[in-house]
Amino acid sequence: MNLKIILLLIFIWPKNLSAQYEMKGTLSNNERNTVISELSKLSNTEIDTLKTIVINFYLSPDENPNGTCIDHYTSDWKYIKFFKKKKSKAMQFFITEKNYHYKKPFVKEDTNNVIKNLLFTDAKQCGNYIIIKPDGKFLKRLSEYRQFDIPDIIKKM
C-alpha cells in the first residue's frame, strides 16, 4: 500500500471507535431532580445532591450462553469500592431496564422506565453509562466501555 493511502486512512479513521457513542450535555434542574428522585426510590437510598452520580444501565440480553456483560461490570470490586469510600464525591448505581431482573441485590430494575426514558432511550447492548455532575453537566457513553476509566473521567469533568 502506498504511503499516501496509509496517511489518508490514519486521518479519516476514527481515533476512538466508541466516540460515536459518546454524548456530552447538561440536564435541566428538573431532569436531574427526576433522576435523583427515581434513583432514591429504586435503591432506597438518600442521594447526596452535591455528589456526582454515575449510572451504569443495562438492557436485557438477547441471549447469555456464557454469561452477560453485566456479569463482568458488576463483579469489578476495585471499581465498586471506589464509590463506597466515605470521601468519594460520587455515587454509583447499576440499573437494568424494566422486566430485566438481575441476580445481584445492588443492581436495581428501572421499574417505571423513568431512567431509560429520560437518559437511555438510545441504549445499546452490553452496557451504557452516564456521569452526571451536581450542576447537571453529563457525559454519556453507550455500548461496551472501560469501567476502570470512569473514576479518572469523573475527576477531569
C-alpha positions in Angstrom: 0.0 0.0 0.0 1.4 3.3 -0.8 2.3 5.9 1.9 -0.4 8.4 0.7 -3.2 5.9 1.2 -1.9 4.9 4.6 -1.7 8.6 5.8 -5.2 9.2 4.4 -6.6 6.3 6.4 -4.9 7.5 9.5 -6.5 10.9 9.3 -10.0 9.8 8.3 -10.2 6.7 10.6 -11.9 7.4 13.9 -9.4 7.9 16.7 -11.8 6.2 19.1 -14.4 4.0 17.7 -16.5 4.3 20.8 -16.6 8.1 20.4 -19.5 7.7 18.1 -21.4 6.6 21.2 -20.3 9.4 23.4 -22.5 12.4 24.2 -22.0 15.5 26.4 -24.6 18.0 27.5 -26.4 19.4 30.5 -29.5 18.1 32.2 -32.1 20.7 33.4 -32.6 21.0 37.2 -36.0 19.3 36.7 -34.4 16.4 34.8 -31.6 16.0 37.3 -34.1 16.1 40.2 -36.3 13.5 38.5 -33.2 11.2 38.1 -32.3 11.7 41.8 -35.8 11.1 43.0 -36.1 7.9 40.9 -32.7 6.5 41.9 -33.6 7.2 45.6 -36.9 5.2 45.2 -35.2 2.3 43.3 -32.3 2.0 45.6 -34.0 3.0 48.9 -31.0 5.3 49.4 -30.8 9.0 50.2 -29.0 10.7 47.4 -26.5 13.5 48.2 -27.2 16.2 45.6 -23.7 17.6 45.9 -22.2 14.3 44.6 -21.6 13.2 41.1 -24.0 10.4 40.0 -22.8 7.5 37.9 -25.5 5.2 36.4 -24.5 2.0 34.6 -27.5 0.9 32.6 -28.1 -2.5 31.0 -30.6 -3.8 28.5 -31.9 -7.4 28.8 -29.5 -9.6 26.8 -30.8 -11.4 23.7 -29.0 -14.5 25.0 -26.4 -15.3 27.5 -24.7 -18.7 26.7 -21.6 -17.9 28.8 -22.8 -15.0 30.9 -23.5 -11.5 30.0 -21.8 -8.1 30.0 -23.5 -7.1 33.3 -21.7 -10.1 34.9 -18.4 -8.5 34.1 -19.2 -5.0 35.1 -20.9 -5.8 38.4 -18.0 -8.1 39.6 -15.2 -5.5 39.5 -14.9 -4.9 43.2 -12.0 -2.5 43.0 -14.2 -0.2 40.9 -17.2 -0.6 43.2 -15.0 0.1 46.2 -14.0 3.5 44.7 -17.6 4.7 45.2 -18.0 3.2 48.6 -15.2 5.2 50.2 -16.5 7.8 52.7 -14.6 10.6 50.9 -15.9 9.6 47.5 -17.5 12.6 45.7 -19.6 10.2 43.5 -22.4 7.7 43.9 -22.7 4.6 41.7 -25.9 2.9 40.5 -26.3 -0.3 38.5 -29.7 -0.2 36.8 -31.4 -2.6 34.4 -34.3 -1.9 32.1 -37.8 -2.7 33.2 -38.5 -6.5 33.3 -34.8 -7.4 33.4 -34.3 -8.9 36.9 -30.6 -9.3 37.7 -29.4 -11.6 40.4 -27.2 -9.2 42.4 -29.1 -7.2 45.1 -27.3 -3.9 44.4 -28.5 -4.0 40.7 -31.9 -2.3 40.6 -34.6 -2.6 37.9 -35.9 0.6 36.3 -39.5 -0.5 37.3 -41.1 2.7 36.0 -38.9 3.2 32.9 -38.0 6.7 34.2 -34.2 6.2 33.9 -34.5 4.6 30.5 -37.0 7.1 29.1 -35.1 10.1 30.4 -31.4 9.0 29.9 -31.2 5.8 27.9 -33.7 5.8 25.0 -30.7 5.1 22.8 -29.1 2.4 25.0 -27.0 -0.3 23.4 -26.4 -3.9 24.3 -23.6 -4.7 26.7 -23.7 -1.7 28.9 -24.1 2.0 28.9 -23.3 4.7 31.5 -23.8 8.3 32.3 -21.9 10.6 34.7 -23.9 13.5 35.9 -22.2 16.3 37.8 -24.1 18.3 40.5 -24.5 21.2 38.0 -26.3 18.8 35.6 -23.4 18.5 33.1 -23.1 15.0 31.9 -21.0 12.6 29.8 -22.9 9.5 28.4 -21.3 6.5 26.7 -23.3 3.8 25.0 -22.3 0.2 24.4 -19.2 -1.6 25.9 -16.8 0.6 27.8 -13.7 0.5 30.0 -15.1 0.8 33.5 -11.8 1.4 35.2 -11.6 4.8 33.2 -14.7 6.2 34.9 -13.0 7.4 38.2 -10.5 9.4 36.1 -13.2 10.8 33.8 -15.1 12.0 36.9 -12.0 13.8 38.2 -11.5 15.5 34.8 -15.0 16.7 34.3 
